[in-house]
């Protein structure tokens, strides 16, 4: 220990024996133990003694390896994050109107939510889709729907994020084809397709095919994008849904980055050069209530990813080392009770995301524990971001909390927890064997159970739920969708089937089947099918036929 550290240690011991002891003798602390949202202990005080390693090695400068302090030298002094509000409900017409409203209100990027039939690869009028039209997002069954969805929105000038996974390649092809109809070639398109199938097996469960053919489709999109869509993020490796399922912050971090490493390995086995695709990998994180823990999670994520890409995989391009991420505030933290106070939760979470260095941000609306967000509620959510950006002052300096003893100590601990999980996953044979063994699922279930027990036993306070509750009627107006939307959607789908060249559709699907049975990249064949108006389900049924369906093993 250096002389300075010895002096700090001695001074701390003196403080504990005098000033602190006198205070505790008069008034004990509120709890015997203080913990984060994830259940990790929080120390009473952090000092330079809690900071590990060399400054340049662990922190460095913004825009330089290891990017702990941010991937850009000027961060928000140069450019604010993209304000990308997640939106989608009912028909393409309704969602198109919401997109245009949000852009008029100052949103700077689009983000599409799809309904459950679309997420599962079914057309709106399929028997399997009955009763689910438009409830959690917009219905897209064919290229015609995609054209309507973005009518009047210049796809060459706006970036779009699409949250879809099993049918991601098909929906992406529809977007590309819709842009072509607008006269925008694919190489000019910018945006993101979530396309993260591994987290579906781990948490969200919207898988269709077994892991190996699903990973093949993801790799097809990575390869296609690296050749033809240089501005497009072909995958958004998502911890958001892992966290929503009940994971801790450390589990979200570790499982997400482990998935990312797995996608890199599959792309390398395909023969792709790492610097040809790695700069377009992106990430998607949750931001929960624990302000300091969440900021530390984002900082640790950047540092870990930079190290793995540079040293484990040998990437040479510094952009390959960047962990670029979108953040969404925590849907699972919203309460149906006293929904107005969700505004406060979202503001705290959004501020943590900004202080953590996010590249784009969605803020949840106050009514989302009850329904899809109303226009009024989503405007407040967007205004929350705008107030942080323009009034709070936190965008005036790069990494405002960098060097804070608590932040750095929590970042180091988050990093250690992640590597402990990496070792356990590798011991099971990697991500896919760990999925099949139920490892991730059990870890998340245990964490979710522990968290709920803490609430039930009042060891964790949730305002308005187990403390400060009110018995008042709901005062929040909820969104109402067009009751005729389902009929209009089905009529448009029937018209597409009647007016298209069905012989051309059959030929395109036959070519896709042959490609799926072989080893060719399927994206060109999907695009051909989409362009002649093959429907989402018709294309996905080809893959169901060739790849089969996945059934999750029973975990005992």
C-alpha positions as CSV (number, residue, x, y, z in Angstrom):
1,X,0.0,0.0,0.0
2,X,1.4,3.4,-0.9
3,X,1.9,6.1,1.6
4,X,-1.3,7.9,0.3
5,X,-3.4,4.8,0.6
6,X,-2.1,4.1,4.1
7,X,-3.0,7.6,5.2
8,X,-6.5,7.2,3.8
9,X,-6.8,3.8,5.5
10,X,-5.7,5.3,8.9
11,X,-8.0,8.3,8.5
12,X,-11.0,6.0,7.6
13,X,-10.4,3.8,10.7
14,X,-10.2,7.0,12.9
15,X,-13.5,8.2,11.3
16,X,-15.2,4.9,12.0
17,X,-14.0,4.8,15.6
18,X,-15.0,8.4,16.4
19,X,-17.5,10.3,14.2
20,X,-19.3,7.3,12.8
21,X,-19.5,5.4,16.1
22,X,-20.9,8.4,17.9
23,X,-23.6,8.8,15.3
24,X,-24.5,5.1,15.3
25,X,-24.7,5.1,19.1
26,X,-27.3,7.8,19.0
27,X,-29.2,6.6,16.0
28,X,-28.8,3.2,14.2
29,X,-29.1,3.0,10.4
30,X,-32.5,2.3,8.9
31,X,-31.5,-1.3,7.8
32,X,-29.0,-3.9,9.0
33,X,-28.0,-4.4,5.4
34,X,-28.4,-2.1,2.3
35,X,-28.6,-3.9,-1.0
36,X,-29.1,-2.9,-4.7
37,X,-32.1,-3.9,-6.8
38,X,-30.1,-7.0,-7.7
39,X,-29.5,-7.9,-4.1
40,X,-25.8,-6.9,-4.0
41,X,-24.6,-5.3,-0.8
42,X,-23.9,-1.6,-0.8
43,X,-21.1,-0.3,1.4
44,X,-21.7,2.6,3.8
45,X,-18.9,4.6,2.2
46,X,-16.6,4.3,-0.8
47,X,-13.1,5.8,-0.9
48,X,-10.1,5.6,-3.2
49,X,-9.3,2.4,-1.4
50,X,-12.2,0.8,-3.3
51,X,-10.8,1.7,-6.7
52,X,-8.9,-1.2,-8.4
53,X,-6.2,-1.1,-11.0
54,X,-4.4,1.6,-13.0
55,X,-6.5,4.6,-14.2
56,X,-5.5,4.3,-17.8
57,X,-6.0,0.6,-17.9
58,X,-9.4,0.6,-16.2
59,X,-10.8,4.0,-17.2
60,X,-8.7,5.8,-19.8
61,X,-10.3,8.6,-21.8
62,X,-13.6,8.8,-23.7
63,X,-13.3,7.6,-27.2
64,X,-10.3,5.4,-26.4
65,X,-9.9,1.8,-25.3
66,X,-11.3,0.4,-23.0
67,X,-14.2,2.9,-23.5
68,X,-15.3,2.7,-19.9
69,X,-16.0,6.4,-20.1
70,X,-17.8,6.3,-23.4
71,X,-17.2,5.4,-27.0
72,X,-17.1,9.0,-28.3
73,X,-14.6,11.6,-27.2
74,X,-17.2,14.3,-26.9
75,X,-20.3,12.2,-26.2
76,X,-23.4,14.3,-25.9
77,X,-21.5,17.6,-26.3
78,X,-21.2,16.6,-29.9
79,X,-24.5,14.8,-30.5
80,X,-27.4,13.8,-28.3
81,X,-28.6,10.2,-28.1
82,X,-31.3,9.2,-30.5
83,X,-34.7,9.6,-28.9
84,X,-36.3,6.4,-30.3
85,X,-39.7,5.8,-28.8
86,X,-41.0,2.2,-29.2
87,X,-44.4,2.3,-30.9
88,X,-46.9,0.0,-32.6
89,X,-50.5,-1.1,-32.2
90,X,-53.4,-2.3,-34.3
91,X,-53.1,-1.6,-38.0
92,X,-50.3,-0.2,-40.0
93,X,-52.4,3.0,-40.6
94,X,-52.7,3.6,-36.8
95,X,-49.1,3.0,-36.1
96,X,-48.1,5.2,-39.1
97,X,-50.1,8.0,-37.5
98,X,-48.3,7.5,-34.2
99,X,-44.9,7.5,-35.9
100,X,-45.7,10.8,-37.6
101,X,-46.9,12.3,-34.4
102,X,-43.8,11.3,-32.5
103,X,-41.5,12.8,-35.2
104,X,-43.5,16.0,-35.1
105,X,-42.9,16.1,-31.3
106,X,-39.1,15.8,-31.7
107,X,-38.4,12.1,-31.8
108,X,-35.3,11.5,-33.8
109,X,-35.6,7.8,-34.7
110,X,-38.4,5.2,-35.2
111,X,-38.8,1.9,-33.2
112,X,-41.4,-0.6,-34.3
113,X,-43.3,-3.0,-32.0
114,X,-45.0,-5.9,-33.7
115,X,-48.0,-7.9,-32.5
116,X,-47.8,-11.4,-31.3
117,X,-48.9,-13.2,-34.5
118,X,-46.2,-11.3,-36.4
119,X,-43.6,-12.1,-33.8
120,X,-44.5,-15.8,-34.1
121,X,-44.5,-15.7,-38.0
122,X,-48.3,-16.0,-38.6
123,X,-50.5,-13.9,-40.8
124,X,-53.3,-11.9,-39.2
125,X,-56.1,-14.2,-40.4
126,X,-54.4,-17.5,-39.4
127,X,-56.3,-19.6,-36.8
128,X,-53.3,-19.5,-34.6
129,X,-53.5,-15.7,-34.5
130,X,-57.1,-15.5,-33.4
131,X,-57.7,-12.8,-30.7
132,X,-54.1,-11.4,-30.8
133,X,-54.4,-8.8,-33.6
134,X,-52.6,-5.6,-32.8
135,X,-52.5,-6.0,-29.0
136,X,-48.8,-5.6,-28.3
137,X,-47.8,-4.0,-31.6
138,X,-48.6,-3.5,-35.2
139,X,-49.7,-6.4,-37.5
140,X,-47.4,-6.9,-40.6
141,X,-48.4,-9.8,-42.8
142,X,-47.0,-8.7,-46.1
143,X,-45.0,-6.1,-48.0
144,X,-48.2,-4.2,-48.5
145,X,-48.5,-3.7,-44.7
146,X,-44.9,-2.5,-44.5
147,X,-45.6,0.0,-47.3
148,X,-48.6,1.4,-45.4
149,X,-46.6,1.4,-42.1
150,X,-44.0,3.8,-43.5
151,X,-46.1,5.7,-46.0
152,X,-45.0,9.4,-46.0
153,X,-41.9,8.6,-44.0
154,X,-38.6,9.0,-45.9
155,X,-36.7,5.8,-45.1
156,X,-33.5,7.2,-46.6
157,X,-33.5,10.0,-43.9
158,X,-34.8,8.3,-40.8
159,X,-33.3,5.3,-38.9
160,X,-35.6,2.5,-37.8
161,X,-35.3,-0.1,-35.1
162,X,-37.5,-3.2,-35.4
163,X,-38.0,-5.5,-32.4
164,X,-38.5,-8.9,-33.9
165,X,-36.6,-12.1,-33.7
166,X,-37.6,-15.4,-35.1
167,X,-39.1,-13.9,-38.3
168,X,-36.4,-11.1,-38.3
169,X,-35.0,-11.9,-41.7
170,X,-38.4,-11.8,-43.3
171,X,-39.5,-8.5,-41.7
172,X,-36.1,-7.0,-42.6
173,X,-36.6,-8.0,-46.2
174,X,-40.0,-6.4,-46.2
175,X,-38.5,-3.1,-44.9
176,X,-35.8,-3.3,-47.6
177,X,-38.4,-3.9,-50.3
178,X,-40.6,-1.0,-49.0
179,X,-37.6,1.3,-49.1
180,X,-36.9,0.2,-52.7
181,X,-40.5,1.2,-53.5
182,X,-39.7,4.6,-52.2
183,X,-36.6,4.7,-54.4
184,X,-34.1,4.2,-51.6
185,X,-31.5,1.5,-52.3
186,X,-30.6,-0.8,-49.5
187,X,-27.0,0.5,-49.1
188,X,-28.5,3.8,-48.0
189,X,-30.7,2.4,-45.2
190,X,-29.8,2.9,-41.6
191,X,-31.4,1.1,-38.6
192,X,-31.4,-2.0,-36.5
193,X,-33.2,-5.4,-36.5
194,X,-33.2,-7.0,-33.1
195,X,-32.7,-10.5,-34.5
196,X,-31.5,-11.9,-31.1
197,X,-32.8,-15.4,-31.1
198,X,-30.6,-16.6,-28.2
199,X,-32.4,-14.4,-25.7
200,X,-35.7,-15.9,-26.9
201,X,-34.6,-19.3,-25.6
202,X,-33.3,-17.7,-22.4
203,X,-36.1,-15.4,-21.5
204,X,-38.8,-14.2,-23.9
205,X,-39.8,-17.6,-25.4
206,X,-40.8,-16.3,-28.9
207,X,-38.7,-18.9,-30.6
208,X,-40.0,-21.0,-33.5
209,X,-37.1,-23.2,-34.7
210,X,-34.4,-25.2,-32.9
211,X,-31.3,-23.1,-32.0
212,X,-29.0,-24.3,-34.8
213,X,-31.2,-23.4,-37.8
214,X,-32.2,-20.2,-36.0
215,X,-28.6,-19.2,-35.6
216,X,-28.0,-20.0,-39.3
217,X,-30.7,-17.4,-40.2
218,X,-29.1,-14.8,-37.9
219,X,-25.7,-15.5,-39.4
220,X,-27.3,-15.1,-42.9
221,X,-28.5,-11.6,-42.0
222,X,-25.1,-10.6,-40.5
223,X,-23.4,-11.8,-43.7
224,X,-25.9,-10.1,-46.0
225,X,-25.8,-6.9,-44.1
226,X,-22.0,-6.7,-44.0
227,X,-22.0,-7.0,-47.9
228,X,-25.0,-4.8,-48.9
229,X,-26.2,-2.7,-45.9
230,X,-23.2,-1.0,-44.4
231,X,-25.2,1.4,-42.3
232,X,-27.5,-1.3,-40.8
233,X,-27.1,-3.0,-37.4
234,X,-28.1,-6.6,-38.3
235,X,-28.5,-7.6,-34.7
236,X,-29.3,-5.9,-31.4
237,X,-28.1,-8.3,-28.7
238,X,-30.7,-7.8,-26.1
239,X,-30.5,-7.9,-22.3
240,X,-33.7,-6.0,-22.0
241,X,-36.0,-9.0,-22.0
242,X,-33.6,-11.0,-19.8
243,X,-34.0,-8.3,-17.2
244,X,-37.7,-8.1,-17.6
245,X,-37.9,-11.8,-16.9
246,X,-36.4,-11.2,-13.5
247,X,-32.7,-11.3,-14.0
248,X,-30.3,-9.2,-11.8
249,X,-28.2,-6.5,-13.4
250,X,-25.1,-8.8,-13.4
251,X,-27.1,-11.6,-15.0
252,X,-28.4,-9.2,-17.7
253,X,-24.9,-8.0,-18.4
254,X,-23.2,-11.5,-18.4
255,X,-25.9,-13.3,-20.4
256,X,-26.2,-10.6,-23.0
257,X,-22.4,-10.4,-23.6
258,X,-22.2,-14.2,-23.6
259,X,-24.8,-14.2,-26.4
260,X,-22.9,-11.5,-28.2
261,X,-19.7,-13.6,-28.1
262,X,-21.7,-16.6,-29.5
263,X,-23.0,-14.6,-32.5
264,X,-19.4,-13.5,-33.2
265,X,-18.2,-17.2,-33.1
266,X,-21.0,-18.2,-35.6
267,X,-20.1,-15.4,-38.0
268,X,-16.4,-16.3,-37.8
269,X,-17.2,-19.9,-38.6
270,X,-19.1,-18.7,-41.6
271,X,-15.8,-17.3,-42.8
272,X,-16.5,-13.6,-42.2
273,X,-13.8,-11.2,-41.2
274,X,-14.4,-9.8,-37.8
275,X,-13.8,-6.2,-38.8
276,X,-16.3,-6.6,-41.6
277,X,-19.2,-7.3,-39.3
278,X,-18.3,-6.4,-35.7
279,X,-18.7,-2.6,-36.1
280,X,-22.4,-3.2,-36.9
281,X,-23.2,-5.3,-33.9
282,X,-25.3,-3.4,-31.4
283,X,-26.8,-4.0,-27.9
284,X,-30.0,-3.3,-26.1
285,X,-30.1,-3.0,-22.3
286,X,-32.7,-2.5,-19.6
287,X,-32.4,0.4,-17.2
288,X,-34.0,-0.4,-13.8
289,X,-34.5,1.6,-10.7
290,X,-31.1,1.3,-8.9
291,X,-29.4,4.4,-10.2
292,X,-25.8,3.7,-9.4
293,X,-26.0,-0.1,-10.2
294,X,-27.4,0.6,-13.7
295,X,-24.7,3.2,-14.5
296,X,-22.0,0.8,-13.4
297,X,-23.5,-2.0,-15.6
298,X,-23.3,0.1,-18.7
299,X,-19.7,1.1,-18.0
300,X,-18.7,-2.5,-17.3
301,X,-20.4,-3.6,-20.5
302,X,-18.2,-1.3,-22.6
303,X,-15.0,-2.4,-20.9
304,X,-15.7,-6.1,-21.2
305,X,-16.8,-6.0,-24.8
306,X,-13.8,-3.9,-25.8
307,X,-11.4,-6.4,-24.1
308,X,-13.0,-9.5,-25.6
309,X,-13.2,-8.1,-29.2
310,X,-9.7,-6.8,-29.1
311,X,-7.8,-9.5,-27.3
312,X,-10.0,-12.7,-27.6
313,X,-11.1,-12.2,-31.2
314,X,-8.2,-10.0,-32.5
315,X,-10.3,-7.3,-34.0
316,X,-8.1,-4.6,-35.4
317,X,-10.6,-1.8,-36.2
318,X,-11.3,0.2,-33.0
319,X,-14.9,0.5,-34.1
320,X,-15.1,-3.3,-33.6
321,X,-14.3,-2.7,-30.0
322,X,-17.2,-0.3,-29.4
323,X,-20.2,-1.5,-27.5
324,X,-23.0,0.7,-28.9
325,X,-26.3,0.3,-27.1
326,X,-29.9,1.3,-27.0
327,X,-31.6,1.5,-23.6
328,X,-35.3,1.1,-22.6
329,X,-36.5,2.0,-19.2
330,X,-37.7,-0.9,-17.1
331,X,-41.2,-2.0,-18.0
332,X,-41.2,-4.5,-15.1
333,X,-40.7,-1.6,-12.7
334,X,-44.0,0.2,-13.7
335,X,-47.0,-0.2,-11.4
336,X,-50.7,-0.3,-12.2
337,X,-51.2,1.3,-8.8
338,X,-50.8,5.1,-8.9
339,X,-49.7,5.0,-12.5
340,X,-48.9,8.8,-12.5
341,X,-45.8,8.2,-10.3
342,X,-44.3,5.9,-13.0
343,X,-43.2,9.3,-14.6
344,X,-40.8,9.6,-11.7
345,X,-39.4,6.1,-12.0
346,X,-38.9,6.6,-15.8
347,X,-37.1,9.9,-15.3
348,X,-34.7,8.3,-12.8
349,X,-34.0,5.4,-15.1
350,X,-33.6,7.6,-18.2
351,X,-31.1,9.8,-16.4
352,X,-29.1,6.7,-15.4
353,X,-29.1,5.6,-19.0
354,X,-27.8,8.9,-20.1
355,X,-25.1,9.0,-17.4
356,X,-24.2,5.5,-18.5
357,X,-23.5,6.7,-22.0
358,X,-26.4,5.2,-24.1
359,X,-26.6,5.8,-27.9
360,X,-30.4,5.8,-28.1
361,X,-33.2,5.7,-25.5
362,X,-36.8,4.7,-25.2
363,X,-38.7,6.0,-22.1
364,X,-41.7,4.0,-21.1
365,X,-45.1,5.7,-20.7
366,X,-46.9,6.1,-17.4
367,X,-49.8,3.9,-18.5
368,X,-47.9,0.9,-19.8
369,X,-48.7,-1.3,-16.8
370,X,-52.3,-1.0,-17.9
371,X,-52.4,-0.7,-21.7
372,X,-50.5,0.4,-24.8
373,X,-49.4,4.0,-24.3
374,X,-51.9,6.8,-25.1
375,X,-50.7,9.8,-27.1
376,X,-50.7,12.0,-23.9
377,X,-48.7,9.5,-22.0
378,X,-46.1,8.9,-24.7
379,X,-45.6,12.7,-25.1
380,X,-44.8,13.0,-21.4
381,X,-42.3,10.1,-21.8
382,X,-40.6,11.8,-24.8
383,X,-40.6,15.2,-23.0
384,X,-38.7,13.4,-20.1
385,X,-35.8,12.7,-22.5
386,X,-35.9,16.2,-23.8
387,X,-35.7,17.8,-20.4
388,X,-32.7,15.6,-19.5
389,X,-31.1,16.6,-22.8
390,X,-31.7,20.3,-22.7
391,X,-32.3,21.3,-19.1
392,X,-30.5,19.0,-16.6
393,X,-26.9,20.0,-17.5
394,X,-25.7,16.4,-17.5
395,X,-24.9,16.5,-21.2
396,X,-22.4,19.4,-20.8
397,X,-19.5,17.2,-19.7
398,X,-18.4,13.7,-20.7
399,X,-19.0,10.9,-18.2
400,X,-20.0,13.2,-15.3
401,X,-19.8,10.3,-12.7
402,X,-16.5,8.9,-13.9
403,X,-14.1,8.7,-11.0
404,X,-16.8,8.5,-8.3
405,X,-15.6,6.0,-5.8
406,X,-19.0,4.2,-5.6
407,X,-19.4,4.1,-9.3
408,X,-16.0,2.7,-10.0
409,X,-16.3,0.1,-7.2
410,X,-19.7,-1.1,-8.5
411,X,-18.3,-1.2,-12.0
412,X,-15.4,-3.4,-11.0
413,X,-17.8,-5.7,-9.1
414,X,-20.2,-5.9,-12.0
415,X,-17.3,-6.9,-14.3
416,X,-16.2,-9.6,-11.8
417,X,-19.7,-11.0,-11.6
418,X,-19.9,-11.2,-15.4
419,X,-16.7,-13.1,-15.8
420,X,-17.8,-15.5,-13.1
421,X,-20.9,-16.3,-15.2
422,X,-18.8,-16.6,-18.4
423,X,-16.8,-19.3,-16.7
424,X,-19.9,-21.2,-15.6
425,X,-21.4,-20.9,-19.1
426,X,-18.2,-22.2,-20.7
427,X,-18.1,-25.1,-18.2
428,X,-21.5,-26.2,-19.5
429,X,-20.1,-26.2,-23.1
430,X,-21.2,-22.7,-24.2
431,X,-24.4,-20.7,-24.6
432,X,-26.5,-23.3,-26.6
433,X,-25.7,-26.2,-24.3
434,X,-26.4,-24.0,-21.3
435,X,-29.8,-23.1,-22.8
436,X,-30.6,-26.7,-23.3
437,X,-29.5,-27.5,-19.7
438,X,-31.8,-24.8,-18.4
439,X,-29.0,-22.9,-16.8
440,X,-30.1,-19.4,-17.8
441,X,-33.7,-20.1,-17.1
442,X,-33.0,-21.4,-13.6
443,X,-30.7,-18.5,-12.7
444,X,-33.3,-16.0,-13.8
445,X,-36.2,-17.8,-12.0
446,X,-34.2,-17.9,-8.8
447,X,-33.4,-14.2,-9.0
448,X,-37.0,-13.3,-9.8
449,X,-38.3,-15.4,-6.9
450,X,-35.8,-13.8,-4.5
451,X,-36.8,-10.3,-5.6
452,X,-40.5,-11.0,-5.2
453,X,-40.0,-12.5,-1.7
454,X,-38.2,-9.3,-0.7
455,X,-41.3,-7.3,-1.8
456,X,-43.8,-9.7,-0.2
457,X,-41.9,-9.6,3.1
458,X,-41.6,-5.8,2.9
459,X,-37.8,-5.9,3.0
460,X,-38.0,-4.0,-0.3
461,X,-40.4,-1.1,-0.6
462,X,-42.3,-0.5,-3.9
463,X,-44.1,2.8,-3.5
464,X,-47.8,2.5,-4.1
465,X,-47.7,-1.3,-3.9
466,X,-46.5,-2.5,-0.4
467,X,-46.2,1.0,1.1
468,X,-47.9,4.4,0.6
469,X,-50.8,2.6,-1.1
470,X,-54.0,4.5,-2.0
471,X,-57.5,3.3,-2.6
472,X,-58.6,5.6,-5.5
473,X,-60.2,4.9,-8.8
474,X,-58.1,5.0,-11.9
475,X,-57.8,8.4,-13.5
476,X,-55.6,7.7,-16.4
477,X,-57.3,7.7,-19.9
478,X,-56.3,4.6,-21.8
479,X,-55.6,4.1,-25.5
480,X,-58.5,2.8,-27.6
481,X,-57.8,1.1,-31.0
482,X,-59.9,1.2,-34.1
483,X,-62.5,-1.5,-33.6
484,X,-62.7,-2.1,-37.4
485,X,-58.9,-2.5,-37.7
486,X,-59.0,-6.3,-37.7
487,X,-61.5,-6.4,-40.6
488,X,-59.5,-3.8,-42.6
489,X,-56.3,-5.8,-42.0
490,X,-57.8,-9.1,-43.2
491,X,-59.4,-7.4,-46.2
492,X,-56.0,-6.0,-47.3
493,X,-54.4,-9.4,-46.8
494,X,-57.1,-11.0,-49.0
495,X,-56.6,-8.4,-51.6
496,X,-52.9,-9.0,-51.7
497,X,-53.4,-12.7,-52.2
498,X,-55.9,-12.0,-55.0
499,X,-54.0,-9.4,-56.9
500,X,-50.4,-10.8,-56.8
501,X,-48.8,-13.1,-59.3
502,X,-49.4,-16.4,-57.4
503,X,-47.3,-18.4,-59.9
504,X,-44.4,-16.1,-59.1
505,X,-45.0,-16.5,-55.4
506,X,-45.0,-20.3,-55.7
507,X,-41.7,-20.2,-57.7
508,X,-40.1,-17.9,-55.2
509,X,-41.1,-20.1,-52.3
510,X,-39.8,-23.2,-54.0
511,X,-36.4,-21.5,-54.5
512,X,-36.4,-20.5,-50.8
513,X,-37.1,-24.1,-49.8
514,X,-34.2,-25.4,-51.8
515,X,-31.9,-22.7,-50.3
516,X,-33.1,-23.6,-46.8
517,X,-32.4,-27.3,-47.4
518,X,-28.9,-26.4,-48.5
519,X,-26.2,-24.1,-47.2
520,X,-26.8,-20.9,-49.2
521,X,-27.5,-17.6,-47.6
522,X,-31.3,-17.4,-47.5
523,X,-31.6,-13.6,-47.5
524,X,-31.6,-13.1,-51.3
525,X,-34.4,-15.8,-51.6
526,X,-36.4,-14.2,-48.8
527,X,-36.1,-10.9,-50.6
528,X,-37.3,-12.4,-53.9
529,X,-40.3,-13.9,-52.1
530,X,-41.2,-10.7,-50.3
531,X,-41.0,-8.6,-53.5
532,X,-43.7,-10.7,-55.2
533,X,-45.9,-10.3,-52.0
534,X,-45.4,-13.7,-50.4
535,X,-46.9,-13.3,-46.9
536,X,-45.0,-13.6,-43.7
537,X,-46.6,-16.9,-42.8
538,X,-46.0,-18.4,-46.3
539,X,-42.3,-17.8,-45.9
540,X,-42.1,-18.9,-42.3
541,X,-44.0,-22.1,-43.1
542,X,-41.2,-23.0,-45.5
543,X,-38.8,-22.7,-42.7
544,X,-41.1,-24.6,-40.3
545,X,-41.2,-27.4,-42.9
546,X,-37.4,-27.5,-43.4
547,X,-36.2,-26.7,-39.8
548,X,-39.0,-28.1,-37.6
549,X,-40.2,-26.6,-34.4
550,X,-38.5,-26.2,-31.1
551,X,-39.9,-27.6,-27.8
552,X,-38.2,-26.4,-24.7
553,X,-37.0,-29.2,-22.5
554,X,-38.6,-29.6,-19.1
555,X,-36.4,-28.3,-16.3
556,X,-36.8,-30.2,-13.1
